[in-house]
Amino acid sequence: MNLGDLLNAETIIPELKAGNRWEAIDEMVGHLVTVGRIKLEHREGITAVVKKRETSMSTGIGFGVGIPHASTDLIYEVTGVFGRSRTGVRFDSLDNQPVHLIMMLLVPQGQFQKHLHTLAAIAKLLHNREFRSGLEQAQDAEAMLKIIKTPSGI
C-alpha cells in the first residue's frame, strides 16, 4: 500500500488552518468525518488515540513533515488524510521547524505491524525534496493528488 492508494481528492486538505499539532489533528479527524471516512460518533475516540500517540513522541520527522498515526478499533480499513499548511504548524518536530505537510494514518487495531512498511514508505517519499516542493506549490487538492499518484512521487 502506498500514499496514492490511501488518498483521493476529498481526503486532501490543501489549506490547513491549524496553528499547532493538536489543532491539526482535530482538523484532520474532523475532515475525515465530513467526507464520511469515519463516523461522527467515533470522532472523539479517534482524536484521543492519535493525540495519545503524539504525546508519547512527536511525529514531526523534520523537513517540514509530520506523520501523526495511530491504531484503533474504531475503523475497519486503513484510512489517511493529507493536509498542507502554507504558514506552518508548530509540531514539536525533531528539527524544531514548522510542519507544512501532514499525513495522518489510521490503521485498524491489530494490523499496525503489517502497515509499518506503509508508514516507512510515506516517510521516505516525504523526505524527497522535489516531491515536497511539488506538493507545497500545487494549486489545489487535485494537483496535489496528481503528484502523489505519480509513480516516482515527483
N, C-alpha and C positions, 0 to 999 in steps of 0.2 A: 504494500500500500504506500502511495506517495502523496505529496501535497495536493497534486491535481485531482486525485481520487477523493479527497476529503472535502473539497470546496466547490462551490458554484458561485455565480454572481451574487446570489442573495445571502451567502454566508461570508461575504467580504464587506467590511465597513471601511470605505475609503477616507472617511474623516472622523476619526475618534475624537470625542470631546473631553475624555478623561484627562486629569492632570497628574494622577498617581496610579500606582499599580492596583490599589483596591478599587478605585473608581473604574479602571479599565476592566477589571474582572466583572464588576457589576454591569457595566455597559455591554460587555460581550455576551454574558449569560442572558441579559435582557433581550439582546438582539436575537439569540437563538430561540427564545420564547416567541418573539414577534414573528419570526419566519417559520414557526411551527416545528422546529427541530427538537425542542424539549417542551415538556408540559409545564403550564403555568404553576401547577401545584408542586412541581419539582424545583422551581427556580431557587428558592431559599436553600434547600438542601444541597443542590449542585454548587451554588455560590459558596456555601460554607466549606465544602470539601476542597474546592480549588483554593480558597483563602487559607485553609489549614495547611495544605501542601506548600503554599507560597510562604507561609510563616516559618516553616522549617528551614527554608533556604530560598533566596530569590532565584527566580528563573530568568532573570535578566542576564543573558550569557555574554554580553559585550557586543560591540559593533552596532549598537542601536537596536538590538533584537531581544525580545522577551518571548519565552515559550511556556506560559503557565499551563499546567496539565494536572490531571487527577483521574483516579479510578473511582467509579461509583456504580451502585446497583440501581440507580435511577434512570439509566439509559440502557439500551439493548444493542446499539451499534456504535462504532467509533464515530465521534462527532467532532467537527472542527469549525472554528470561526477565525477569520483573519482580520486584523484591524491595522490601520495606518494612522499615525498621528504626525502631522506636519510640524507641530510645535514641540513635540516630545513629551514623554510621560516619565515622571520620576519613578524609577523601578527598583532602586537599590541594586543596580547592576554591578557585576563583577568589576567593570571598569569605571564605575561611578558616573557614567554618561547617561543622558536621557535615552529612552527607547522610542523608536519611531515605527517599528514593525513588530506586531504581536500576533503570534499564532497560538491560540488556545486549543488544546487537545483533550477531549474527554473520552475515556475508554471504559467499557463495561467492567464491572468488578470481576476479578479472576482472569482477565485477559491482558492485564497490563504487561506482563513479561513478554507475551507474544508480540506486543506492539512497541517494545523498546527500540527495535530497529527502525521503526517509523519515526520515532522521536529523534533518533540519531541522524537519520536521513534528512529530516526537516532542518535540524541544527546545521548540518553540513551545507545544505543548499543555501540557508540564510547567511552563512559565513562568506558566500561568494559576493564580492563587492559589486560586480556588474549586475547580478541578479537583484541585490538590494537596491541599487541605484535605479534600475528599471522600475521596480515596484514603487519607489519613492517619487518617481517622476510621472508615473502613469496617470492619465486623466481621470479615470473612474474605475469602478469595480470590474467592468467588462475588460478594460485594458489590462488591469492587474491579473485577472483570471487568464487572459491570453498568455501573459508572461509566465505565470505559474504552470500552465499546461504545456509550455514549450519543452520538448524532451530534454534539452540541455539545461533548462532553467533560465536561460538568457536568450 
